[in-house]
Amino acid sequence: MIRTVIIEDETLIRKSLSKLVSESSLGFDVIGEGANGVEGFDLVKSAHPDLLITDIKMPQMNGLDLIKNIKSLGIHCEFIILSGYGDFSFAQEAIHYGVSDYLLKPIRPEQLRQTLHKVKLEVEKHQIDVSEYSEWLLYSTEEAHWPRRKRRSGHCFPDQVGICDPCQQ
């Protein structure tokens, strides 16, 4: 399941989005909702979702500042921005922060579904990358311990450069 947080100050829109995302059949799970950027920031810090869907204009902290603050913590998350404004400067700043999509309200269900599908592919790609990196780390850690095992056992490993004294005989 793709863990999702929705931050939207308009209750009706927030609840509708939550329902659309949860029922999308794409494997999204809405794990939290908030009405402003401060609530969103706290939710993301504690829940570490895979996706944040946020309005751009909200009280206390806008969506762009929310994304900027989340990124400053080093939390990896995909972002979808919702806006009632077609202002190019907002879209330009959103692109700067690497958002997955910038959707104008009112949002059509098919448009949201297409965006969710795109996000799902990105999240799955990131999960594969993290998994491969974890395997590499495990392999690297095991290799780092080989010299210690050699000293304890008194024997070389076949791919090791040079041969120890006991193996030369």
Buried (B, 14 or more C-beta within 10 A) or exposed (E): EBBBBBBBBBEEBBEBBBEBBEEBEEEBEBBBBBBBBBBBBEBBEEBBBBBBBBBBBBEBBBBBBBBBBBBEEEBEBBBBBBBEEEEEEBBEBBEEBEBBBBBBEEBEEEEBBEBBEBBBEBBEEBEEEEEEEEEEEEEEEEEEEEEEEBEEEEEBEEEEEEEBEEBEE
